[in-house]
């Protein structure tokens, strides 16, 4: 007699991460002050949820703790132009492409910052050999197709690649913001500590921090260190399969400096708590950690997909925004908070009128 199969573990299926968000709850603009957002406090011990403001994060940290932020900087990689026929066209740069004989785009090749992997629209019309005119000083030449349906493109300009993007590119706001980028987004869709250019989406948990708030946290005896993870366009995409094991995780470049690795290990040895500002920091630190929990200086590409069940080796507390349904980011939160606790927090946030997604409010998981 066959035994009935056991029911799936809660949080083990992608459909477990569906939820209904009432209309108008997606934050289309940031709040007036970066640190003026709300902060939902989720204690994994089971204590009641608390509703604070982000500036009150200072009451939660302790001397000897370590706050780790992602200093990746968002590039204005959305290029709007026209085909030779005059019809509109869009080129969305994803990442620098390998150019030359084994040379990386950020290496010694003089064209290194001008050859990119990109998404193009209309895809059917922009085949290799075609050209998109952005402005008199910049055009985009389609060089090749990629197996995933993208393109390899070259920026045709007398300027350096990054300078051309800064002058003529648009900030890559997520589709759910549902508006064109504006001048304010140049500042607000960027953390105050962003230094390393390379992301096509902001590490949004860090958008709430101001320099004075970081100074106050440091004055409380909390060390602040930085890592880099360049956020890719895959962060926007919902998981289309039901079994997370069937999902192909996008690859993202990360780097952990010797100083940051040493600070993490020192903090943990001394009994302090490691605070990750955002899911990108969690994935970076966990990618650089050994089974013993010690973080090693490292750099490379990570495809780490964190979902229940996952044993966290490094991070003690997580500051994060509210994420899209069926997203890998929401699954990471479910793994960290516990699936049922995550659902309770999201239900409360919806009921209490929190603002969702990139420009929305924040939660901290203790």
N, C-alpha and C positions, 0 to 999 in steps of 0.2 A: 504494500500500500504506500503510495507516494505521499510524502509529507507536503503540506501547503508551503509554498515559498514564503519566507519572512518578508514583512513589509519593509520598504526602503527606509533607511535612516533619515530622519528629518534634516533637510538641507543638503541631501545628496543628489537631488535632481534639479535641473535648471528651472523647471516650472515652480519649484519651491520659492523662487526669488521674484515672482510676479507680485505686483501690488498696484492698486488704483490710486492715482494722484488726482485730487480735485482740480478742475480748471483754474488757471491763474496762479498756481502755486510754484511754477518754475520762475526763478529769479531772472528777469531779463536784464536788469541793471544791478550793479553793486549798491550796497547801502552807502550813505553819504560818507561815513567814516569807516575805514577798514575794520577797526576793532569794535564797531558798533553792532555787529551781528549777535545773534543769540547763540547760546551754548547749551546743548542738552548733555547732561552728565549721566553716564550709564555705568553703574558699578556692577562688575561681574559677580560680586558677592551676593547680589540679590537685594541690596538696599533700594529704596524707592528712587525712581528717576527724579533728577533735579533740573530746574530750568534757571540757567544763569545767563549773564552776558559775557562775551568773549574776554573782556578785560578782567573778569574774575578768575580767569585761568591761573592768575598769580596766587590765588588762595589754595590751589590744588597741588602745586609743585612744592618740593622740599629741598633744602640744602643737601648737596651731594648727588642730586639727580642730574641727568644729562638729557638735553633737548637736541634732537637731530633733525635738521632741515635739508631740503633738496634745493640746491642753488642753481638748478638748470634754468635757463632763460628762454622764453618763448620767442621764436623768430616770426616776423610777419611774412609767412610763407604762402599766403593766398594771393595769386597773381591774376588780375582781371584784364582781359584784353580782347582782341578781335582777330578772327581769321582773315586771310587775304580777301575773302569775299565781303568782309565787313560784318559778318555775323559774330555775335558775342562768343567768347571762349573763356574757360577758366583752367588754370594750372595750379594744383595744390601740391607743393613740394613736401615730400615725406622725410627723406634722409639723403645725405650725400652719397653718391654712388661711387663704386670703385672705378678708377680711370687709369689709363696707361697700363703698363705691364706690371701688374701686381701692386700698383701704388694706390693707397687709400686717398679718398677725397680730401682728407685733412692733412695729408702728408706733403711731400715736396713738389708734387706736380703743380705747375702754375695755374692750371685750369681746375685745381682741386675743389674750390668752393663754388664752381659754376656748373658742375655736372651732378644731377640729382635724380633720384627715383621719385616719381610723381604720379598723382592721379590727374586725369584730364577730363574735361567736359566741353563739348560732346565727344565721348570716347570713340564712337564709330567713325567720326570724321577726322580726328587728329591722329593720323597714322604716321609712322616714321617718314621723315622727309618734309613734313608739314611745319609750319611756323606760325606762332602766335605773336602778334605785335602788342606789347603792353603799353609802351609810350615811345617817343622818339629816341630815348636813351636806353631802352631795354626791349628785347624780344626774346622769345623762347623757341628753340629749335627742338623738334621731336627727333630723337636719335634712334630709339629702339623700343620694342615692347617687352614687358616682363611676363613671366608665367602666370602671375596673379592678375593680369589684366591692366597693370599700370604701364607707365612709360619711363624710359630713360631720357632726360631732357638736358639741354645745355642753355645756360643763360648767356645771351649774346649782348654784351655790353662792354664799354671801355672801363667801367667801374669794377672794383672788387665785388665779388658775389654778395657778401653780407651787406656792403654799402648799398648795392642796388636794391636789396630786399628792404632795408630800412627806409629807403627813399620812396619806393614805388609799391611795396607789398602791403597787404592788408593783414590785420591780426586774425588768426584762425579761430574765431569764436565757434563753439559747438553748435550744431544744427538746432538744438532745442532752444537756444536763446532767441532764434527766430527774428533776427534783425541784422542789418549790415553793421559792420564795426564802425565805431566813432572815435574821435580823438581821445576821449577819456579812456578807451580800452587800451591804448598804448601804455598807460600807466597802471590801470587797475586790473588788467588781465596779465599781471606780472607781480611776483613777490618783491618786497623791498630789498631782499638779499639776493636776487637773481644775478648771477655773474657769468655762468657758462652757457653760451648760446647753443641751442640744439633741439629744443622741444617744439612740437607742433600743437601742444595743448598744455595749459598751465597745471602745475601741481597745486590744486585748488585749496587744499587745507592751509597752505601757507599764505593765501591771500588776505587772511584776517590779521596778520601780524603787522605792527608798526615798529619803527625803531625805538620809540619810547617804551613800548610794551616789552620788547626784547631786552632793553636796558633794565627794566624793573625786574624781569625774571632773572637776569644775571645777578642783580643786586641781592637776590634772595639765596644766592649760593648755588645756582644752577649753571652748569657749564653748557655752552652752546657750540655744537659742531656741525659741519656740513658734509653732505655727500652729493653726488650727481647721478641722476637718472633722467635721461632724455625721453620725455613722454611721447609716445607714438600715436598715430591716428586710430589704432586699434582700441584705444581707451573709450572711443565713442560707440563702438559697435556692440550690440547685444549678442549674447551667445545663442546661436540658432539651433543647436542640437539639444536633446533632452538629457543625455548623459554627459556630464562635464568632461569625462575622460576622452570623449570624442572631439573635444574642442582643441583647435590648434592655437596656442598662445602666441601672440605677436612678440617679436624680439625687440628689446630695448637696451641701449648702451648704459652701463652704470660704472661708477668709479668710487672707490673708498680709499681715502688717503691714509698713509701710516699714522698721522696724528689723530684722525677720527677713529681708526681701529683701536689705537692705544687707549683713547678716552673711553670708548665703549667697554673695553675689557677692564679698565681700571674702575669704572663706575660699578660694574657688576660685581667685581671682587670685593669692593668696599660696601656692598649692600645697598647702593643707590638704585634708582629706577631709571630705565631708558624710555624716554618719550619719543615716539616717532610722529613727526608732523606729516601725515599723509600716508596713503597706501604705497606711494612710490618709495618712501623711506623704508617702510616695512620690507618691501620686496628687495631693496638694495641690501639692507643689513642681513636679511635672511639668506640672500644669495651669497654673501661673503662669509657666512658663518659655518664652522665645522660642526660635527655632531656633538662636540664638547661645549658648544655655545660661544666659543671664542671667535671674534671677528678678525679676519686677516685682510691686510691691504690687498686690493685687487681691482681689476678693471676688465671689462669685457661685455658680452651680450648676455642678457638673462631672459629666459622664457618661463621663469618660475610662476606657476599657477597655484595660488594658495586658496584652498577651499576645505570645507570639513571632510574628514578629520585632518587636522594639521597640527603638529607639535611645534609651537613657536620656541625658538632657541634664544632669541635676543631681546625682543621688544616686550616691555611691560605695560605701557600705556600708549593708546593711539588717539591722535586728534585727526578728525576726518570730516568731510562734508557728507551730504546725503546723495546717494548714487542712484543711477538708472536701474530700473528693473532688469533682470536677466543679465546683469553685467558681471564681469570677473571681479570688479571692485566690490560689489555688494557681497559676492561670495567670500571674499577675503574678510570683510567685516563680520559675516556670519561665522566664519571660522574663529575669529578673534574674540568676539563677544559671546559666542554661543548662539546657535540658530534661533532658539526661542526668545532669547534676550534681545537679539537683533530685531525680530519681528515686533516685539513689545515696544522697542524704542521707536521704530518707524511708525507704528500705529499711533503712538503718543505724539510724535512730531507732526503727523498729519492732523490729528485732532486739535493740537495746540496752535496750528497755523504757522509752522516753521516754513521758511523759504528753502526751496530745493535746488540742488545741482551746483554748477560752478560758481555762480555769484550768490549762492544761498547761505544759509546758516550752517553752524558746525555742531559736531558732537564730539565728546571725549569719552573714551572707554577706559575705565580704570580696572 
